[in-house]
Amino acid sequence: MSGIPALYSERMREAIEDAHVATATGDVPVSALVLDADGNTIGVGRNERELRQDPTAHAEIIALRAAAEVTGDWRLENTTLVVTLEPCAMCAGAILAARVPVVVFGAWDEKAGAVGSVYDLLRDRRLPHRVEVFAGVEEQACAKLLTDFFEPKRSR
């Protein structure tokens, strides 16, 4: 994984550990961290759709809201979002709206991903803001989270 800063792998491992918390509420184990320019975590979120009964309670949305609260600004221009699963279209839209310049994700989402698999909203040249993307960081560990969560449900 040359070209990917070591900090991103380290932070992804933190997100992987955090994602396990979501399973306690029946939520899909996805976690997101927002890092400031110095690499400090300023926002954390995990999927809470089941917990909150809120269709927008994706890990990225919750982490972006937390970071905006910490910074006192909706513009998260000097941040990095680290997330265990490729963001969906809703989350990609929020990332663009918040002006996050860097996104790091682990597992690809071949069904609903909007950062390269199904769509590529973050790098769409028609939009005024584009994002640098580091994909597949700790990919196997991130994918395993999802496989371990969904496998028992599929065998029912």
SVG drawing of the C-alpha trace seen along z (x, -y; Angstrom):
<svg xmlns="http://www.w3.org/2000/svg" viewBox="-37 -28 42 49">
<polyline fill="none" stroke="black" stroke-width="0.4" points="0.0,0.0 2.6,-2.5 1.5,-6.0 -0.9,-5.8 0.3,-7.6 0.9,-5.3 -1.4,-7.5 -4.4,-6.5 -3.8,-2.8 -3.4,-3.5 -6.6,-5.5 -8.5,-2.9 -7.6,-0.3 -9.1,-2.6 -12.3,-2.9 -12.4,0.9 -12.4,1.3 -15.0,-1.3 -17.3,0.2 -17.9,3.2 -19.9,1.0 -22.6,0.6 -23.4,4.3 -24.7,4.1 -27.7,2.1 -28.2,4.2 -26.6,1.6 -24.3,2.5 -20.7,2.2 -19.4,-1.0 -17.4,-3.7 -16.0,-7.0 -13.5,-9.4 -12.8,-13.0 -9.2,-14.1 -7.9,-17.6 -4.9,-18.9 -2.6,-17.5 -4.2,-14.0 -6.2,-14.4 -9.7,-12.9 -12.3,-15.7 -15.4,-13.7 -16.5,-10.1 -19.6,-8.4 -20.9,-4.9 -24.0,-3.6 -27.0,-4.2 -29.9,-3.8 -31.5,-1.1 -30.6,-2.7 -32.1,-6.1 -34.6,-4.8 -33.2,-7.5 -32.4,-6.7 -29.7,-9.4 -27.8,-8.1 -24.8,-6.8 -21.4,-6.8 -20.1,-9.6 -23.0,-11.9 -22.7,-11.6 -18.9,-12.1 -19.2,-15.2 -21.8,-16.7 -19.5,-16.0 -16.5,-17.6 -18.6,-20.6 -19.7,-21.0 -16.1,-20.8 -14.7,-23.3 -17.7,-25.6 -17.8,-25.6 -19.6,-23.5 -16.6,-24.0 -14.3,-21.1 -11.7,-22.2 -8.6,-21.0 -9.8,-17.6 -9.7,-14.0 -12.5,-11.5 -11.6,-7.9 -14.4,-5.4 -14.5,-1.6 -16.9,-1.3 -17.0,-3.3 -19.5,-6.1 -22.9,-6.0 -24.4,-8.8 -26.0,-10.6 -22.7,-10.5 -20.7,-11.6 -23.0,-14.5 -22.4,-15.5 -18.7,-15.1 -18.8,-17.5 -21.1,-20.0 -18.7,-20.0 -15.7,-20.6 -13.7,-17.7 -10.6,-17.5 -9.5,-13.9 -11.4,-10.7 -9.9,-7.4 -12.0,-4.2 -11.6,-0.5 -14.1,1.8 -15.7,1.2 -19.5,1.1 -20.3,2.8 -24.1,2.2 -24.3,-1.5 -20.8,-2.9 -20.4,-6.5 -16.7,-6.9 -15.6,-4.7 -17.6,-1.4 -21.1,-2.4 -20.7,-6.1 -17.7,-8.5 -19.3,-11.6 -16.2,-12.8 -14.1,-13.1 -16.8,-14.2 -15.3,-16.9 -18.7,-18.5 -18.8,-19.5 -17.0,-22.5 -15.3,-20.5 -13.3,-17.3 -11.8,-15.1 -8.5,-13.2 -9.4,-9.5 -7.4,-6.7 -9.4,-3.5 -8.9,0.0 -7.0,-1.0 -7.1,2.1 -9.6,3.4 -9.7,7.1 -10.3,6.2 -13.0,3.8 -14.7,6.3 -14.5,8.9 -16.5,6.7 -19.4,6.7 -19.1,10.4 -19.1,11.4 -22.2,9.2 -24.2,10.3 -23.3,14.0 -25.5,15.3 -28.4,13.2 -28.1,14.8 -28.1,18.3 -31.5,17.9"/>
</svg>
